[in-house]
Amino acid sequence: MRKDLNICHVYFQLVIKLAVTIDKYGRVLIPKEVRNRMGLKPGTTLDIAVRGDEIVLKPRDVDLEKRIEELEEFLEREAPKAFVNPSYRDDSKWFSRDYCLRKLGLSRE
């Protein structure tokens, strides 16, 4: 264990404090101990947040994003459509493309 590794218990959580340096490109190297503990692999996406005077990095929940996308696709396929009667819509001047363009002042006439 590195000598600059400071471990303290706060509210039953293990807190690891390490000093890191920002390089001239604004990059920070996450120490191996932290990467291993958090299960971070090359290519892992992190969310960054600023809370007061703290910078917080959290691994992005890719599974959550995937579940949201799947739900959106399901709703587009399976959700009931609005109360629309297509035959009424086709016969009405109110749904005519030309009528709508004229009302918006966009007709070619």
C-alpha positions as CSV (number, residue, x, y, z in Angstrom):
1,M,0.0,0.0,0.0
2,R,1.4,3.4,-0.9
3,K,2.5,5.7,1.9
4,D,0.4,8.6,0.5
5,L,-2.7,6.4,0.7
6,N,-4.9,7.8,3.5
7,I,-7.7,5.6,4.6
8,C,-10.5,6.7,6.9
9,H,-13.9,5.4,7.8
10,V,-16.8,7.9,7.4
11,Y,-20.3,6.7,8.0
12,F,-19.3,3.1,7.5
13,Q,-17.8,3.9,4.0
14,L,-14.2,3.4,3.1
15,V,-12.8,6.7,1.8
16,I,-9.6,6.7,-0.1
17,K,-7.7,10.0,-0.4
18,L,-4.8,10.3,-2.8
19,A,-3.0,13.3,-4.2
20,V,-3.0,13.5,-8.0
21,T,-1.7,16.1,-10.4
22,I,-3.5,17.7,-13.4
23,D,-1.2,17.6,-16.5
24,K,-0.9,20.5,-18.9
25,Y,-3.8,19.1,-21.0
26,G,-6.2,19.0,-18.0
27,R,-5.9,15.2,-17.6
28,V,-5.9,13.4,-14.3
29,L,-4.6,9.8,-13.8
30,I,-6.9,7.8,-11.6
31,P,-4.6,5.7,-9.4
32,K,-4.6,1.9,-9.9
33,E,-5.9,1.3,-6.4
34,V,-9.0,3.4,-7.1
35,R,-9.5,1.9,-10.6
36,N,-9.3,-1.6,-9.2
37,R,-11.6,-0.9,-6.2
38,M,-14.2,0.7,-8.5
39,G,-13.9,-1.8,-11.3
40,L,-12.9,0.8,-13.9
41,K,-11.6,-0.6,-17.1
42,P,-10.1,1.3,-20.2
43,G,-13.0,2.8,-22.1
44,T,-15.3,3.2,-19.0
45,T,-17.3,6.4,-19.3
46,L,-17.4,8.7,-16.3
47,D,-19.8,11.4,-15.4
48,I,-18.2,14.5,-13.8
49,A,-20.1,16.8,-11.5
50,V,-19.1,19.8,-9.4
51,R,-20.7,19.9,-5.9
52,G,-19.7,23.0,-4.0
53,D,-15.9,22.9,-4.0
54,E,-15.7,19.2,-4.9
55,I,-15.3,17.4,-8.2
56,V,-17.2,14.1,-8.3
57,L,-16.5,11.4,-10.9
58,K,-19.0,8.6,-11.2
59,P,-19.1,5.6,-13.6
60,R,-21.9,6.1,-16.0
61,D,-24.7,3.5,-15.6
62,V,-24.7,2.1,-19.1
63,D,-27.3,-0.5,-18.2
64,L,-29.7,2.3,-17.2
65,E,-29.2,4.1,-20.5
66,K,-29.7,0.9,-22.4
67,R,-32.9,0.2,-20.4
68,I,-34.2,3.7,-21.1
69,E,-33.6,3.2,-24.9
70,E,-35.3,-0.1,-24.8
71,L,-38.3,1.4,-23.0
72,E,-38.5,4.2,-25.6
73,E,-38.5,1.7,-28.5
74,F,-41.2,-0.4,-26.7
75,L,-43.4,2.6,-26.2
76,E,-43.0,3.7,-29.8
77,R,-44.1,0.3,-30.9
78,E,-46.7,-0.7,-28.3
79,A,-48.1,2.3,-26.6
80,P,-51.7,3.2,-27.6
81,K,-51.9,5.9,-30.2
82,A,-53.8,9.1,-29.5
83,F,-57.5,9.1,-30.2
84,V,-57.2,9.6,-33.9
85,N,-59.6,8.4,-36.5
86,P,-57.5,8.2,-39.7
87,S,-60.5,8.2,-42.0
88,Y,-61.9,11.4,-40.4
89,R,-58.5,13.0,-40.7
90,D,-58.1,12.3,-44.4
91,D,-61.5,13.8,-45.2
92,S,-61.2,17.0,-43.2
93,K,-59.8,20.2,-44.6
94,W,-58.3,21.0,-41.2
95,F,-55.7,18.3,-41.7
96,S,-55.0,19.2,-45.3
97,R,-51.3,20.1,-45.9
98,D,-52.3,23.0,-48.2
99,Y,-54.8,24.4,-45.6
100,C,-52.1,24.3,-42.9
101,L,-49.5,26.0,-45.1
102,R,-52.0,28.8,-46.0
103,K,-52.8,29.4,-42.4
104,L,-49.1,29.7,-41.6
105,G,-48.6,32.0,-44.5
106,L,-46.3,29.5,-46.2
107,S,-48.5,28.6,-49.3
108,R,-47.0,28.9,-52.7
109,E,-50.0,30.7,-54.1
